[in-house]
Amino acid sequence: MHGNLQHLAAIQRIADQVRAAERAELANEARVQRRDPHDARPIVTVTGLNKAIRKDPSAFRILTGDRPTGPLHIGHLFGTLENRVRLQRLGVELLVVIPDYQTITDRDSPASLPEDVEGLVADYLAAGIDPTRAVIFTHSQVPELNQLMLPFLSLVSVAELARNPTVKEEIVASEGRGPSGLMFTYPVHQAADILFCRANLIPVGKDQLPHVELARTIARRFNDRYSPDQPFFPQPQPLLSDAPLLLGLDGRKMGKSRGNSIPIAADEDQTAQLIRAAKTDRYRHISYDPERRPEISNLLDIAALCQRRPAADIAEEIGDHGAATLKTIVIDTLNQRMAPIRARRAELIKDRSYLRTVLRHGNERARTIASATLAAVHRHMHTRYIGGNDG
Ligand code: TRP
């Protein structure tokens, strides 16, 4: 008899937990529904969105992320980090995925990952992301997010994936070895990054647009197939930065792992050395002409971003003083602009346990969100047999 009572109490407890989870899920759903899931506006830029965000920041949930393949650089800072900070200050909810599983699409998981991930968290916080409000997480630690990949894979065709420009590029880059299965399907995984929290605003570079498009397609197909009366997933919108795309110091695309960037974490001397070695051209007169003089214009862009004024004005002031003068200006203004960020980063990187706490907290919050979404997905797909978050 006694055993029976205990059994009943246990069932009662489980029932209570199920109800609590369902309430949380419903509350979440109600909140997301307000974000007009039918919205199919095309790509937007930050300036274009300003008014809507100021009017109702709570209508937006931002998800974005950076592969942990090296320290973030000034291109990230001006192109995306500053935007995230600004939007967060306006009251927009911000989730940042550190997509560690994306690093194994074409290589082994390196032993430096823990350090790289901590470095990213330090970059984020140094740039001004508020860890008490943002959810910063690694996707390997959020199993429920990864599980969404299975139903999502069923919603895309192999031919569609083969057409994805980034996947095609990666196949070429793999030099005949051919893509891994994860490489081939990583845009679907990325759709899970975006849709697990039902984000509706995705700040990305142009190269990522096909991925956001695929996330939109998956959202639409899921809704059509499993929740036609009331769309479950909102349509995520890509958000492009208005900042000029910075080139690397060798004139090619600036990349974390290309050795041609100025890392946020670089010190003043390293910055000076990198800028001094930057490629220029043979004309003494300095003019702003991104088409014909990409390297000179890129240096002018950096100075302009730091000084928050037009690149052409800076060019005019330098005039015939040549590339050496331009470089001195870039070094000085960049170091000045970066000083407070670098000081914060230096403090943060000393406190590894704090960085880990931020991450642990982010992972936990991401899991709560992902569990609720997965439970709802199961319900929509008729694969929820015994109730509860995982049943
Ligand atoms: N693929 C992105 C990159 O290489 C990183 C990324 C992963 C991402 N998941 C994301 C970006 C979700 C935006 C949204 O930079």
Residues whose N, C-alpha, C, O or C-beta is under 5 A from the ligand:
A	BS01	LIG	L63 T64 G65 D66 R67 P99 Q190 D193 P203
